[in-house]
């Protein structure tokens, strides 16, 4: 359950950043890694996003879409 909350917060923070400033889509595309928390977020050109990582022995993946306006 904590992992789902972490993924939700991560995706929510990503949305908050988009609201805070203009985003250059060319710079957003790619994989962003957080080494300390052991997860990565991948933004694809076609508007898809995925979050993968590990928490202890448990692996998680979440997929969704994004839109930059």
Number of C-alpha atoms within 10 A of each C-alpha: 5 8 16 12 10 11 21 14 12 14 19 12 12 14 14 11 12 15 12 9 8 10 13 10 12 8 7 14 16 13 13 13 15 10 9 6 10 12 18 16 22 16 19 15 12 10 12 14 20 18 21 16 20 14 12 7 5 8 11 13 15 15 12 11 11 16 11 12 8
